Amino acid sequence: MIKTSTKSPEELKETVRKKYDEISRQGKTYNARSCCGAGGDSKKVYNIMTDDYSEMEGYSADADLGLGCGLPTQFAQIKNGDYVIDLGSGAGNDCFVARHETGLEGKVLGIDFTESMIKKARENADKLGFNNVEFRYGDIEGMPVSDGVADVIVSNCVLNLVPNKPKVISEIFRVLKPGGHFSISDIVLEGELPDSLREDAEMYAGCVAGAIQKNDYLGHIKEAGFENITIQKEKPIEIPVDILSQYLSEKEIEEFNSGETGIYSITVFAQKTGGMENEVTMIGSDNTEICEPGSGCC
């Protein structure tokens, strides 16, 4: 097995990049019955992590690679005309659902650091004739986006793949407008993973080994300055025995399944401070609004 414990953050990201280049050419069925397209292929359980998008408006089957662990766009409170950014946009699934909510007046930007995913997403957008959906190559630890531009940020099972999670969360804060918010689905832990799972590169790319403690995850969001932090949905993730057996002995599997370690998918909402409620409005003698430079009401 390839161990990740000695890998630098850049080496980890390159491992994920190569794996997701491979995943971009796999079928949805394989991806959905594995751990985010990696970490083995279960013959016993289908949809280990994924939720069903097929009933959501804007859904495109060609863009659904079965790689998510939630439905963040369902909870994201996207409004007509919003500027939405999807982190780790893959083949474009969440972007196209978000685009249905923003309408023609809005804009959706997908960011991904796997070139084959960007290519697939652009092809899907072209087939659908979407002119207000853009896909941009970039690392979400340093987003190729200006400060304070997004109304809403979504992401589906991606932050657990990033070595420096506080950095990504600080980037989300930077890119959101004052009063903007995010809805992100991710994998978190309660308890410790066995070393053989935690240190394996396949399980890192499979959204498991890179997961951190739930309280730490929520703590990073709070420390970045976000408010109104809410868990919108939570569900347990059970890794099938035929996948665990590739990493653990029979005894270790029994101990793992009977222990206190839990793997969960959570969808988290949080809001950046500021916005209309903090703006200053000045009223003139004729009861019309005055907007002075620096007042925040412009």
C-alpha positions, -999 to +999 in steps of 0.1 A: +000+000+000+010+036-006+014+054+027+007+091+031+022+097+065+056+108+050+041+128+021+043+166+020+011+186+014+021+191-022+027+154-026-007+146-011-024+170-035-006+154-065-017+120-053-053+133-052-049+150-086-037+118-103-064+097-087-092+121-097-078+122-133-083+084-132-118+088-116-129+112-143-128+082-167-146+058-144-183+052-145-208+065-119-217+030-108-181+022-098-176+055-081-208+053-061-200+019-047-165+028-037-153+056-014-155+086-037-143+066-066-112+053-047-106+030-017-117-002-033-149-014-050-177-029-029-198-057-043-222-055-014-233-019-010-242+007-036-241+044-030-217+043+000-215+080+003-236+096-024-271+111-022-295+110-051-295+141-073-318+128-100-349+145-087-333+179-084-341+207-110-311+213-132-297+178-128-276+165-157-268+127-157-237+132-178-223+155-150-230+132-121-200+110-115-213+097-081-185+114-061-205+134-036-215+128+000-244+151+003-267+176-015-253+210-006-271+228-034-304+216-020-296+235+013-277+264-001-306+290-003-295+301-037-315+330-051-322+342-086-292+364-098-267+350-072-230+345-080-223+309-069-189+292-067-186+254-065-153+242-050-140+209-065-166+211-093-157+178-110-179+172-141-202+201-132-231+184-114-235+209-085-228+238-109-257+229-132-281+224-102-270+258-089-274+274-123-311+264-122-315+284-090-295+315-101-314+317-134-300+335-164-293+366-143-269+348-121-234+333-126-219+300-115-182+293-113-167+258-108-131+255-096-112+222-099-075+213-100-079+183-122-076+192-159-096+162-171-125+172-148-124+208-161-125+195-197-154+172-190-173+199-172-168+224-201-180+198-226-211+192-205-218+230-203-214+233-240-238+204-247-264+221-224-258+255-240-251+272-207-233+305-211-234+317-175-215+287-161-177+289-161-151+262-151-118+275-139-086+255-132-073+263-097-063+252-062-090+260-036-062+267-011-056+298-032-087+304-053-082+322-086-110+346-076-111+382-064-121+392-028-158+395-019-174+384-051-196+353-043-231+353-028-230+316-021-203+289-021-211+252-023-188+221-022-195+184-021-170+160-005-139+180-014-125+198+017-115+164+032-091+160+002-072+192+010-043+190+034-047+226+048-084+228+057-081+261+077-065+277+046-094+267+024-120+279+049-101+313+052-102+315+013-140+309+014-143+338+039-122+360+016-141+352-015-176+356-001-194+390+000-203+404+034-235+386+043-227+358+019-229+322+030-218+286+022-234+252+023-208+224+022-211+186+024-181+168+038-168+138+056-159+141+093-149+118+121-158+111+157-130+090+172-098+079+155-093+058+124-070+028+125-035+037+112-038+014+081-069+034+070-056+068+080-022+065+063-033+050+030-033+071-001-063+054-017-084+061+014-072+097+014-083+101-022-115+082-011-125+110+012-119+090+044-083+093+055-083+130+050-113+136+072-108+154+105-127+154+138-161+169+135-155+194+164-122+205+148-139+210+114-166+232+130-140+249+150-120+259+119-152+275+105-158+295+137-122+306+139-123+319+103-150+344+115-182+327+102-215+331+121-248+312+121-229+278+118-256+251+114-254+214+105-282+211+079-279+174+075-259+145+090-258+109+081-235+080+092-212+064+066-206+027+068-176+013+049-184-022+037-164-051+051-151-061+016-134-026+014-122-026+050-106-061+044-082-045+020-067-025+048-076-043+081-074-078+095-105-096+105-099-088+141-092-051+133-125-049+113-144-064+143-128-039+167-134-010+143-171-018+137-177-023+174-157+007+186-166+043+191-153+056+158-179+071+136-176+084+100-202+109+090-213+130+061-224+165+073-238+194+054-228+227+071-241+262+066-223+293+077-225+330+070-199+357+066-205+387+088-218+419+073-243+425+046-274+447+044-280+445+081-247+462+088-249+489+062-254+525+070-283+543+054-285+581+056-318+599+050-320+635+037-345+662+046-368+652+018-368+615+030-347+603+001-317+580+007-283+595+007-253+573-001-221+588+009-187+574+000-176+548+026-210+546+042-216+511+029-250+518+015-239+519-022 
